[in-house]
Amino acid sequence: MATYQGHKNWNQWNVALWISNDEPLYREAVRVYRMCSTVDGAARLLQAYLPERTPDGARYSIAAVRAALVGLEIER
């Protein structure tokens, strides 16, 4: 099974790329992650603020946003 730069699939890789490389989006992800008690809660809250898709067309699904947050390794 192929992986995408260590991610499960292209969608999760693309979402992680946008969240970690777009500075305003990254700052919002860090803020939301730190104020929530769980990664799942942070992913749901962050996803509610995001558009449906990245500029490249990847869907900001809960699974993709959650994987991106886990990959950021943010300290609480």
MOPAC internal coordinates of N, CA, C and O (Angstrom, degrees):
PM7 1SCF
backbone

  N    0.0000 0     0.00 0     0.00 0    0    0    0
  C    1.4404 1     0.00 0     0.00 0    1    0    0
  C    1.5325 1   109.09 1     0.00 0    2    1    0
  O    1.2310 1   120.52 1   -51.50 1    3    2    1
  N    1.3033 1   116.61 1   128.50 1    3    2    1
  C    1.4602 1   121.70 1  -179.48 1    5    3    2
  C    1.5219 1   110.71 1   -75.31 1    6    5    3
  O    1.2310 1   121.16 1   -34.90 1    7    6    5
  N    1.3268 1   115.38 1   145.10 1    7    6    5
  C    1.4555 1   120.16 1   172.74 1    9    7    6
  C    1.5207 1   108.11 1  -118.14 1   10    9    7
  O    1.2310 1   120.84 1   -16.97 1   11   10    9
  N    1.2834 1   116.00 1   163.03 1   11   10    9
  C    1.4547 1   122.61 1  -178.09 1   13   11   10
  C    1.5212 1   108.59 1  -116.84 1   14   13   11
  O    1.2310 1   121.05 1   -82.89 1   15   14   13
  N    1.3422 1   115.59 1    97.11 1   15   14   13
  C    1.4559 1   121.51 1  -179.22 1   17   15   14
  C    1.5311 1   111.08 1    50.29 1   18   17   15
  O    1.2310 1   120.65 1  -139.12 1   19   18   17
  N    1.3220 1   116.37 1    40.88 1   19   18   17
  C    1.4592 1   121.65 1   178.63 1   21   19   18
  C    1.5186 1   114.91 1    86.92 1   22   21   19
  O    1.2310 1   119.90 1   178.52 1   23   22   21
  N    1.3232 1   117.80 1    -1.48 1   23   22   21
  C    1.4660 1   121.78 1   178.99 1   25   23   22
  C    1.5199 1   110.05 1   -98.04 1   26   25   23
  O    1.2310 1   121.12 1   -22.45 1   27   26   25
  N    1.3184 1   115.46 1   157.55 1   27   26   25
  C    1.4624 1   122.36 1  -176.05 1   29   27   26
  C    1.5278 1   112.80 1   -60.91 1   30   29   27
  O    1.2310 1   120.15 1   140.65 1   31   30   29
  N    1.3267 1   117.32 1   -39.35 1   31   30   29
  C    1.4703 1   120.54 1  -178.22 1   33   31   30
  C    1.5248 1   109.56 1  -155.47 1   34   33   31
  O    1.2310 1   121.04 1    -5.13 1   35   34   33
  N    1.3260 1   115.61 1   174.87 1   35   34   33
  C    1.4578 1   121.38 1  -177.80 1   37   35   34
  C    1.5201 1   111.91 1   -60.09 1   38   37   35
  O    1.2310 1   119.87 1   139.08 1   39   38   37
  N    1.3101 1   117.86 1   -40.92 1   39   38   37
  C    1.4605 1   121.54 1  -178.28 1   41   39   38
  C    1.5224 1   110.81 1   -60.31 1   42   41   39
  O    1.2310 1   120.33 1   131.27 1   43   42   41
  N    1.3266 1   116.97 1   -48.73 1   43   42   41
  C    1.4635 1   119.82 1  -179.39 1   45   43   42
  C    1.5260 1   110.87 1   -65.58 1   46   45   43
  O    1.2310 1   119.95 1   141.77 1   47   46   45
  N    1.3185 1   117.70 1   -38.23 1   47   46   45
  C    1.4596 1   121.35 1   177.45 1   49   47   46
  C    1.5294 1   110.47 1   -62.33 1   50   49   47
  O    1.2310 1   120.29 1   134.85 1   51   50   49
  N    1.3240 1   117.05 1   -45.15 1   51   50   49
  C    1.4526 1   121.62 1  -176.89 1   53   51   50
  C    1.5250 1   111.11 1   -65.84 1   54   53   51
  O    1.2310 1   120.43 1   135.55 1   55   54   53
  N    1.3214 1   116.79 1   -44.45 1   55   54   53
  C    1.4727 1   120.58 1   178.29 1   57   55   54
  C    1.5279 1   109.99 1   -62.49 1   58   57   55
  O    1.2310 1   119.76 1   135.82 1   59   58   57
  N    1.3206 1   118.06 1   -44.18 1   59   58   57
  C    1.4624 1   121.42 1   178.29 1   61   59   58
  C    1.5271 1   110.75 1   -62.06 1   62   61   59
  O    1.2310 1   120.48 1   141.30 1   63   62   61
  N    1.3035 1   116.68 1   -38.70 1   63   62   61
  C    1.4608 1   121.29 1   178.54 1   65   63   62
  C    1.5234 1   110.90 1   -61.31 1   66   65   63
  O    1.2310 1   120.31 1   134.09 1   67   66   65
  N    1.3170 1   117.02 1   -45.91 1   67   66   65
  C    1.4684 1   120.58 1   179.84 1   69   67   66
  C    1.5087 1   111.64 1   -67.67 1   70   69   67
  O    1.2310 1   119.90 1   135.24 1   71   70   69
  N    1.3242 1   117.79 1   -44.76 1   71   70   69
  C    1.4623 1   120.04 1  -177.83 1   73   71   70
  C    1.5286 1   111.19 1   -66.10 1   74   73   71
  O    1.2310 1   120.01 1   143.40 1   75   74   73
  N    1.3022 1   117.59 1   -36.60 1   75   74   73
  C    1.4661 1   118.91 1  -177.21 1   77   75   74
  C    1.5193 1   113.83 1   -86.05 1   78   77   75
  O    1.2310 1   119.25 1   164.00 1   79   78   77
  N    1.3373 1   119.03 1   -16.00 1   79   78   77
  C    1.4650 1   120.50 1  -175.41 1   81   79   78
  C    1.5254 1   115.51 1  -114.01 1   82   81   79
  O    1.2310 1   119.89 1   169.02 1   83   82   81
  N    1.3122 1   117.82 1   -10.98 1   83   82   81
  C    1.4624 1   120.41 1   175.33 1   85   83   82
  C    1.5286 1   106.30 1   -95.45 1   86   85   83
  O    1.2310 1   120.03 1   -69.32 1   87   86   85
  N    1.3384 1   117.55 1   110.68 1   87   86   85
  C    1.4655 1   120.09 1  -170.07 1   89   87   86
  C    1.5209 1   114.68 1   -56.58 1   90   89   87
  O    1.2310 1   118.53 1   131.99 1   91   90   89
  N    1.3426 1   120.41 1   -48.01 1   91   90   89
  C    1.4684 1   118.46 1   178.42 1   93   91   90
  C    1.5365 1   112.54 1   -61.98 1   94   93   91
  O    1.2310 1   120.74 1   141.63 1   95   94   93
  N    1.3133 1   116.18 1   -38.37 1   95   94   93
  C    1.4657 1   120.32 1   178.96 1   97   95   94
  C    1.5275 1   110.19 1   -67.97 1   98   97   95
  O    1.2310 1   120.31 1   138.89 1   99   98   97
  N    1.3133 1   117.00 1   -41.11 1   99   98   97
  C    1.4584 1   121.14 1   177.79 1  101   99   98
  C    1.5328 1   110.68 1   -60.88 1  102  101   99
  O    1.2310 1   120.50 1   133.81 1  103  102  101
  N    1.3224 1   116.65 1   -46.19 1  103  102  101
  C    1.4669 1   120.28 1  -179.86 1  105  103  102
  C    1.5290 1   111.32 1   -61.45 1  106  105  103
  O    1.2310 1   120.78 1   139.94 1  107  106  105
  N    1.3321 1   116.12 1   -40.06 1  107  106  105
  C    1.4674 1   119.83 1   177.96 1  109  107  106
  C    1.5243 1   110.55 1   -66.20 1  110  109  107
  O    1.2310 1   120.27 1   139.15 1  111  110  109
  N    1.3276 1   117.09 1   -40.85 1  111  110  109
  C    1.4667 1   120.98 1   178.64 1  113  111  110
  C    1.5238 1   110.51 1   -61.11 1  114  113  111
  O    1.2310 1   120.26 1   136.53 1  115  114  113
  N    1.3235 1   117.11 1   -43.47 1  115  114  113
  C    1.4653 1   121.05 1   178.83 1  117  115  114
  C    1.5247 1   110.17 1   -64.07 1  118  117  115
  O    1.2310 1   120.20 1   134.96 1  119  118  117
  N    1.3192 1   117.23 1   -45.04 1  119  118  117
  C    1.4684 1   121.43 1  -179.78 1  121  119  118
  C    1.5304 1   111.13 1   -60.02 1  122  121  119
  O    1.2310 1   120.54 1   132.28 1  123  122  121
  N    1.3231 1   116.56 1   -47.72 1  123  122  121
  C    1.4691 1   121.32 1  -179.18 1  125  123  122
  C    1.5219 1   110.49 1   -65.26 1  126  125  123
  O    1.2310 1   120.37 1   136.53 1  127  126  125
  N    1.3251 1   116.90 1   -43.47 1  127  126  125
  C    1.4649 1   120.72 1  -179.79 1  129  127  126
  C    1.5285 1   111.03 1   -59.19 1  130  129  127
  O    1.2310 1   120.87 1   136.77 1  131  130  129
  N    1.3204 1   115.93 1   -43.23 1  131  130  129
  C    1.4707 1   119.96 1  -177.28 1  133  131  130
  C    1.5195 1   112.98 1   -70.88 1  134  133  131
  O    1.2310 1   119.80 1   153.30 1  135  134  133
  N    1.3205 1   117.99 1   -26.70 1  135  134  133
  C    1.4694 1   118.59 1  -178.30 1  137  135  134
  C    1.5285 1   113.01 1   -89.71 1  138  137  135
  O    1.2310 1   119.83 1   168.03 1  139  138  137
  N    1.3218 1   117.93 1   -11.97 1  139  138  137
  C    1.4711 1   120.89 1   179.78 1  141  139  138
  C    1.5209 1   110.37 1   -97.83 1  142  141  139
  O    1.2310 1   120.92 1   -27.42 1  143  142  141
  N    1.3147 1   115.85 1   152.58 1  143  142  141
  C    1.4583 1   119.92 1  -178.19 1  145  143  142
  C    1.5261 1   113.26 1   -86.03 1  146  145  143
  O    1.2310 1   120.40 1   162.69 1  147  146  145
  N    1.3304 1   116.83 1   -17.31 1  147  146  145
  C    1.4689 1   120.02 1   178.82 1  149  147  146
  C    1.5280 1   110.60 1  -133.86 1  150  149  147
  O    1.2310 1   120.82 1   -22.54 1  151  150  149
  N    1.3111 1   116.04 1   157.46 1  151  150  149
  C    1.4654 1   120.91 1   176.42 1  153  151  150
  C    1.5300 1   109.51 1   -65.56 1  154  153  151
  O    1.2310 1   120.41 1   140.60 1  155  154  153
  N    1.3308 1   116.81 1   -39.40 1  155  154  153
  C    1.4669 1   119.85 1   179.47 1  157  155  154
  C    1.5249 1   111.24 1   -62.12 1  158  157  155
  O    1.2310 1   120.43 1   137.90 1  159  158  157
  N    1.3155 1   116.79 1   -42.10 1  159  158  157
  C    1.4574 1   120.69 1   177.91 1  161  159  158
  C    1.5169 1   111.41 1   -63.79 1  162  161  159
  O    1.2310 1   120.64 1   138.38 1  163  162  161
  N    1.3150 1   116.39 1   -41.62 1  163  162  161
  C    1.4678 1   120.63 1   178.62 1  165  163  162
  C    1.5244 1   110.46 1   -64.79 1  166  165  163
  O    1.2310 1   120.29 1   138.66 1  167  166  165
  N    1.3222 1   117.05 1   -41.34 1  167  166  165
  C    1.4655 1   120.69 1  -179.94 1  169  167  166
  C    1.5246 1   110.98 1   -63.28 1  170  169  167
  O    1.2310 1   120.37 1   137.13 1  171  170  169
  N    1.3157 1   116.90 1   -42.87 1  171  170  169
  C    1.4723 1   120.49 1   178.98 1  173  171  170
  C    1.5271 1   111.83 1   -64.98 1  174  173  171
  O    1.2310 1   120.79 1   137.56 1  175  174  173
  N    1.3211 1   116.09 1   -42.44 1  175  174  173
  C    1.4527 1   119.88 1   179.97 1  177  175  174
  C    1.5328 1   111.20 1   -66.99 1  178  177  175
  O    1.2310 1   120.49 1   134.58 1  179  178  177
  N    1.3136 1   116.68 1   -45.42 1  179  178  177
  C    1.4642 1   120.38 1   179.52 1  181  179  178
  C    1.5239 1   110.94 1   -63.94 1  182  181  179
  O    1.2310 1   120.33 1   138.92 1  183  182  181
  N    1.3255 1   116.98 1   -41.08 1  183  182  181
  C    1.4587 1   120.54 1  -179.36 1  185  183  182
  C    1.5214 1   111.50 1   -61.79 1  186  185  183
  O    1.2310 1   120.24 1   148.15 1  187  186  185
  N    1.3261 1   117.15 1   -31.85 1  187  186  185
  C    1.4607 1   120.82 1   179.43 1  189  187  186
  C    1.5280 1   111.93 1   -65.24 1  190  189  187
  O    1.2310 1   120.14 1   153.05 1  191  190  189
  N    1.3263 1   117.35 1   -26.95 1  191  190  189
  C    1.4659 1   122.06 1   179.32 1  193  191  190
  C    1.5285 1   113.29 1   -85.89 1  194  193  191
  O    1.2310 1   120.95 1   158.86 1  195  194  193
  N    1.3161 1   115.78 1   -21.14 1  195  194  193
  C    1.4660 1   120.11 1  -172.91 1  197  195  194
  C    1.5195 1   112.49 1   -82.78 1  198  197  195
  O    1.2310 1   120.40 1   -24.48 1  199  198  197
  N    1.3303 1   116.84 1   155.52 1  199  198  197
  C    1.4627 1   118.60 1   171.46 1  201  199  198
  C    1.5313 1   108.94 1   -68.23 1  202  201  199
  O    1.2310 1   120.00 1    -3.85 1  203  202  201
  N    1.2889 1   117.61 1   176.15 1  203  202  201
  C    1.4681 1   120.50 1  -178.22 1  205  203  202
  C    1.5302 1   112.19 1   -66.05 1  206  205  203
  O    1.2310 1   120.75 1   143.81 1  207  206  205
  N    1.3291 1   116.17 1   -36.19 1  207  206  205
  C    1.4656 1   120.64 1  -174.85 1  209  207  206
  C    1.5272 1   111.86 1  -136.92 1  210  209  207
  O    1.2310 1   121.48 1   -22.49 1  211  210  209
  N    1.3218 1   114.78 1   157.51 1  211  210  209
  C    1.4642 1   120.31 1   172.73 1  213  211  210
  C    1.5271 1   108.13 1   -72.01 1  214  213  211
  O    1.2310 1   119.78 1   -13.88 1  215  214  213
  N    1.3262 1   118.02 1   166.12 1  215  214  213
  C    1.4702 1   119.28 1   175.70 1  217  215  214
  C    1.5342 1   113.56 1   -58.52 1  218  217  215
  O    1.2310 1   120.44 1   158.80 1  219  218  217
  N    1.3393 1   116.76 1   -21.20 1  219  218  217
  C    1.4643 1   121.14 1   177.68 1  221  219  218
  C    1.5229 1   113.08 1   -88.69 1  222  221  219
  O    1.2310 1   120.21 1   175.42 1  223  222  221
  N    1.3148 1   117.20 1    -4.58 1  223  222  221
  C    1.4574 1   120.87 1   177.00 1  225  223  222
  C    1.5170 1   116.19 1    99.54 1  226  225  223
  O    1.2310 1   119.63 1  -177.51 1  227  226  225
  N    1.3305 1   118.30 1     2.49 1  227  226  225
  C    1.4673 1   120.15 1   177.97 1  229  227  226
  C    1.5273 1   108.90 1   -77.85 1  230  229  227
  O    1.2310 1   120.48 1   -39.29 1  231  230  229
  N    1.3244 1   116.68 1   140.71 1  231  230  229
  C    1.4582 1   121.22 1  -178.65 1  233  231  230
  C    1.5261 1   110.09 1   -80.57 1  234  233  231
  O    1.2310 1   120.74 1   -47.31 1  235  234  233
  N    1.3168 1   116.19 1   132.69 1  235  234  233
  C    1.4591 1   121.93 1   174.73 1  237  235  234
  C    1.5304 1   108.76 1   -77.84 1  238  237  235
  O    1.2310 1   120.61 1  -110.06 1  239  238  237
  N    1.3161 1   116.44 1    69.94 1  239  238  237
  C    1.4683 1   120.56 1   178.98 1  241  239  238
  C    1.5227 1   109.12 1   -77.00 1  242  241  239
  O    1.2310 1   120.76 1   -18.29 1  243  242  241
  N    1.3073 1   116.15 1   161.71 1  243  242  241
  C    1.4687 1   120.91 1   177.31 1  245  243  242
  C    1.5259 1   110.22 1   -57.57 1  246  245  243
  O    1.2310 1   120.47 1   134.87 1  247  246  245
  N    1.3316 1   116.71 1   -45.13 1  247  246  245
  C    1.4695 1   120.53 1  -179.07 1  249  247  246
  C    1.5248 1   111.33 1   -61.73 1  250  249  247
  O    1.2310 1   120.21 1   138.81 1  251  250  249
  N    1.3211 1   117.20 1   -41.19 1  251  250  249
  C    1.4591 1   120.66 1  -179.04 1  253  251  250
  C    1.5227 1   111.44 1   -69.57 1  254  253  251
  O    1.2310 1   120.16 1   138.21 1  255  254  253
  N    1.3206 1   117.29 1   -41.79 1  255  254  253
  C    1.4620 1   121.07 1   179.23 1  257  255  254
  C    1.5288 1   109.82 1   -66.99 1  258  257  255
  O    1.2310 1   120.54 1   138.52 1  259  258  257
  N    1.3319 1   116.57 1   -41.48 1  259  258  257
  C    1.4648 1   120.29 1   178.72 1  261  259  258
  C    1.5260 1   110.52 1   -61.70 1  262  261  259
  O    1.2310 1   120.29 1   133.99 1  263  262  261
  N    1.3272 1   117.05 1   -46.01 1  263  262  261
  C    1.4630 1   121.25 1   179.25 1  265  263  262
  C    1.5297 1   110.71 1   -61.26 1  266  265  263
  O    1.2310 1   120.54 1   141.05 1  267  266  265
  N    1.3147 1   116.58 1   -38.95 1  267  266  265
  C    1.4650 1   120.20 1   178.56 1  269  267  266
  C    1.5283 1   110.97 1   -64.13 1  270  269  267
  O    1.2310 1   120.23 1   137.12 1  271  270  269
  N    1.3288 1   117.17 1   -42.88 1  271  270  269
  C    1.4626 1   121.12 1   179.37 1  273  271  270
  C    1.5135 1   111.34 1   -64.32 1  274  273  271
  O    1.2310 1   120.40 1   137.67 1  275  274  273
  N    1.3107 1   116.84 1   -42.33 1  275  274  273
  C    1.4662 1   120.82 1   178.73 1  277  275  274
  C    1.5324 1   109.33 1   -62.41 1  278  277  275
  O    1.2310 1   120.96 1   140.02 1  279  278  277
  N    1.3238 1   115.78 1   -39.98 1  279  278  277
  C    1.4595 1   120.19 1  -179.67 1  281  279  278
  C    1.5130 1   114.64 1   -68.22 1  282  281  279
  O    1.2310 1   119.92 1   158.40 1  283  282  281
  N    1.3142 1   117.76 1   -21.60 1  283  282  281
  C    1.4578 1   120.85 1  -179.89 1  285  283  282
  C    1.5237 1   112.73 1   -73.67 1  286  285  283
  O    1.2310 1   120.12 1   157.64 1  287  286  285
  N    1.3229 1   117.38 1   -22.36 1  287  286  285
  C    1.4693 1   123.35 1  -179.99 1  289  287  286
  C    1.5225 1   111.21 1    50.81 1  290  289  287
  O    1.2310 1   120.94 1  -124.44 1  291  290  289
  N    1.3104 1   115.81 1    55.56 1  291  290  289
  C    1.4558 1   123.30 1  -178.35 1  293  291  290
  C    1.5320 1   109.42 1   -80.23 1  294  293  291
  O    1.2310 1   120.85 1   -45.14 1  295  294  293
  N    1.3056 1   115.98 1   134.86 1  295  294  293
  C    1.4671 1   119.83 1   175.12 1  297  295  294
  C    1.5216 1   109.02 1   -82.58 1  298  297  295
  O    1.2310 1   120.46 1   -39.86 1  299  298  297
  N    1.3060 1   116.73 1   140.14 1  299  298  297
  C    1.4731 1   121.64 1   178.52 1  301  299  298
  C    1.5001 1   110.51 1   -84.88 1  302  301  299
  O    1.2310 1   120.10 1   180.00 1  303  302  301

